[in-house]
Amino acid sequence: MRKFIGLLICSLVLASCNLFEGTGVDFEVKNNTERTLNRVQVKTSYGSKTSIFNKVAPGKSVSGFLKINSDKDDGNYILEFEKENEEIERVINEYFSDGTAMSHKIIFEIEDDTVYFNTEHYY
């Protein structure tokens, strides 16, 4: 019984520390426009990057995890995307400090003429 309780405690500690993902933040990008978004990416002002999502169809969303382990200073998150046949748009939002995220999840909602930004905390 002691081994089971010890194993349970270890499992909870490992799961809560994001040991396998590292320090970072979950994100979601929602395309609320009538046009396809190309080359959607979330990154930090220090260059940590997520995968590039080549296409996000109208009404769809993509999500992922942005590691910020190498960013030991303060910085911002950057959403970068391209609407069909237009220049790349960059939106700078949210703040992290000493390589630690201030939120657990960042949500970007892309509209025709603006980008809304929201955060979630998992407590």
C-alpha positions as CSV (number, residue, x, y, z in Angstrom):
1,M,0.0,0.0,0.0
2,R,2.9,2.4,0.8
3,K,4.4,1.7,-2.6
4,F,1.1,2.6,-4.3
5,I,0.7,5.9,-2.4
6,G,4.4,6.7,-3.2
7,L,3.8,6.0,-6.8
8,L,0.6,8.0,-6.9
9,I,2.4,11.0,-5.3
10,C,5.3,10.8,-7.8
11,S,2.9,10.6,-10.7
12,L,1.0,13.7,-9.6
13,V,4.2,15.6,-9.1
14,L,5.6,14.7,-12.5
15,A,2.3,15.5,-14.3
16,S,2.0,18.9,-12.6
17,C,5.5,20.0,-13.4
18,N,5.2,19.6,-17.2
19,L,8.4,17.6,-16.9
20,F,8.1,16.2,-20.4
21,E,7.1,19.5,-22.1
22,G,9.3,21.9,-20.3
23,T,8.4,25.5,-19.3
24,G,6.0,27.1,-21.7
25,V,2.4,27.8,-22.5
26,D,-0.5,26.1,-24.3
27,F,-2.1,28.2,-27.1
28,E,-5.0,28.1,-29.4
29,V,-5.5,30.1,-32.6
30,K,-9.1,30.5,-33.9
31,N,-9.8,31.7,-37.4
32,N,-13.1,33.7,-37.2
33,T,-12.7,35.1,-40.7
34,E,-14.1,34.0,-44.1
35,R,-10.6,33.4,-45.5
36,T,-7.9,30.8,-45.0
37,L,-4.9,31.7,-42.9
38,N,-1.5,30.5,-44.1
39,R,1.7,29.9,-42.2
40,V,0.2,30.4,-38.7
41,Q,2.9,30.3,-35.9
42,V,3.2,31.4,-32.3
43,K,6.7,32.3,-31.1
44,T,8.5,34.4,-28.5
45,S,10.4,37.6,-28.9
46,Y,13.5,35.5,-28.3
47,G,12.9,33.1,-31.1
48,S,11.3,30.0,-29.5
49,K,8.8,28.7,-32.1
50,T,6.0,26.3,-32.5
51,S,5.4,24.3,-35.6
52,I,4.1,26.2,-38.6
53,F,0.4,25.4,-39.4
54,N,0.4,25.7,-43.2
55,K,-3.4,26.3,-43.5
56,V,-6.2,27.1,-41.0
57,A,-9.6,27.1,-42.7
58,P,-12.3,29.6,-41.9
59,G,-14.1,28.7,-38.7
60,K,-11.4,26.3,-37.6
61,S,-8.7,26.4,-34.9
62,V,-5.3,25.0,-34.2
63,S,-3.6,24.5,-30.8
64,G,-0.2,23.5,-29.5
65,F,2.5,24.1,-26.8
66,L,5.1,26.8,-27.0
67,K,8.3,26.0,-25.1
68,I,10.1,28.9,-23.5
69,N,12.9,27.1,-21.6
70,S,15.7,28.9,-23.4
71,D,14.1,32.4,-22.8
72,K,15.5,33.2,-19.4
73,D,14.7,36.9,-19.6
74,D,11.4,38.8,-20.0
75,G,9.6,38.8,-23.3
76,N,6.4,38.6,-25.3
77,Y,4.5,36.1,-27.4
78,I,4.1,36.8,-31.1
79,L,1.4,35.4,-33.3
80,E,2.4,35.5,-37.0
81,F,0.1,34.6,-39.9
82,E,-0.7,35.4,-43.5
83,K,-4.2,35.9,-44.9
84,E,-4.8,34.8,-48.5
85,N,-2.6,36.8,-50.8
86,E,-1.7,39.4,-48.2
87,E,1.4,40.4,-46.2
88,I,2.4,38.6,-43.0
89,E,0.7,40.0,-40.0
90,R,2.4,40.0,-36.6
91,V,0.6,40.5,-33.3
92,I,2.5,40.9,-30.1
93,N,0.7,40.1,-26.9
94,E,1.0,38.7,-23.4
95,Y,4.2,38.8,-21.3
96,F,6.4,36.2,-19.7
97,S,9.0,36.9,-17.0
98,D,12.3,35.1,-16.3
99,G,11.4,32.4,-18.8
100,T,8.1,31.6,-17.0
101,A,4.7,32.0,-18.5
102,M,2.2,34.3,-16.7
103,S,-0.8,32.3,-18.0
104,H,-1.4,28.6,-18.7
105,K,-3.1,29.1,-22.0
106,I,-3.2,31.9,-24.6
107,I,-6.2,32.2,-27.0
108,F,-5.9,34.2,-30.1
109,E,-9.2,34.9,-32.1
110,I,-8.5,36.3,-35.5
111,E,-11.3,38.5,-37.0
112,D,-11.3,40.3,-40.3
113,D,-9.9,43.5,-38.9
114,T,-8.5,42.7,-35.5
115,V,-7.1,39.9,-33.3
116,Y,-8.6,39.3,-29.8
117,F,-6.4,37.9,-27.1
118,N,-7.5,36.0,-24.0
119,T,-5.8,33.9,-21.3
120,E,-6.8,31.0,-19.2
121,H,-5.4,29.8,-15.8
122,Y,-5.8,26.2,-14.7
123,Y,-6.2,26.7,-11.0
